Amino acid sequence: MSRMVGKIAVLLSLAAMGVSCEDSRKAPGPATAALKGGKIDLTVFATEKERRTAPLACTTLPDGRGYLLLWPRERFLKLEPMADSYDVAFLDRAGRVVDVAKLDRANPEGAVPAVEAAGALLLPSGDLSKRGLQKGDQAAIAGAPAAEELPLMSIGGVPARVELALLESERNHGLMFRPRMSADDGMLFAYEVQHDGISFWMKNTLVPLDIAFFREDGTLVNVHETPTAADPRGDSPPTAPAAGPARYVLEMNLGWFRKKGLIDADGKVKPGVKAEFPPQAPRGGF
């Protein structure tokens, strides 16, 4: 699926597009969170574009401020390393803290909650301990915009919600270091043009995957059912090749395509299966 991509390469991609903290969508009024230790002001990232890009360009948080990444439902989140290190409180839709973590800018594995969450509240490093904020506590969020769902795609009429990997840096990183995904969530890789010989390799891939390849017109070429390697972080990860020219690649939990009846018992694609992609995917970029 991926080869290791440095954080610098990701940040340069974002900087080239002029993405910064100030690009986040502003609520009608200032967004705040009432926590143990007092109220803080928030910068909120609630659209798919914002969640993918702006937080990576953010820097040191002063006391009394935080970043809030929002989704409209609980799902297994993954925070990638950012420009600074942060404390993270993962929240459910009601603002209850369901897990806490450290997001260390030097740790390529990022941060994931143990359970599904609808929000990630980033605070200055050391703030969780200072406030005594822990699992089960409440964060009362006010003034935040409504969160945008993941883009929707359809495969043979079967819906899936997908994170997007449109830039080379995103495609190279993919789902690395992610231990779990929600049942009907996946990641869609979109290339600028159709290619022969696309092959994904599973370096640092911790979750078993169905890897599906699609032609430019949406025709499903093949689904490569790919278990995790015995040593996912080792130097000889398994590969998943396309069976023909492809422009789009979709990664879902292992067994998803069988469960949905899109491939038969032998793993062969059922005739006529085509995908409809989110509008952002054919455009590429952002």
HELIX and SHEET records of a PDB file:
HELIX    1   1 LYS A    7  ALA A   16  1                                  10    
HELIX    2   2 CYS A   21  ASP A   23  5                                   3    
HELIX    3   3 GLU A   48  THR A   53  1                                   6    
HELIX    4   4 ALA A   54  ALA A   57  5                                   4    
HELIX    5   5 ASP A  127  ARG A  131  1                                   5    
HELIX    6   6 GLU A  168  HIS A  173  1                                   6    
HELIX    7   7 TRP A  256  LYS A  259  1                                   4    
HELIX    8   8 GLN A  280  ARG A  283  1                                   4    
SHEET    1   A 7 VAL A  97  LEU A 103  0                                        
SHEET    2   A 7 TYR A  86  LEU A  91 -1                                        
SHEET    3   A 7 ALA A 117  PRO A 124 -1                                        
SHEET    4   A 7 ARG A  65  ARG A  75 -1                                        
SHEET    5   A 7 GLY A  38  PHE A  45  1                                        
SHEET    6   A 7 ALA A  31  LEU A  35 -1                                        
SHEET    7   A 7 ALA A 140  ALA A 142 -1                                        
SHEET    1   B 7 LEU A 220  THR A 226  0                                        
SHEET    2   B 7 LEU A 209  PHE A 214 -1                                        
SHEET    3   B 7 ALA A 246  ASN A 253 -1                                        
SHEET    4   B 7 ASP A 185  HIS A 195 -1                                        
SHEET    5   B 7 VAL A 158  ALA A 165  1                                        
SHEET    6   B 7 LEU A 152  ILE A 155 -1                                        
SHEET    7   B 7 ALA A 275  GLU A 276 -1                                        
SHEET    1   C 2 SER A 199  TRP A 201  0                                        
SHEET    2   C 2 THR A 239  PRO A 241 -1                                        
END                                                                             
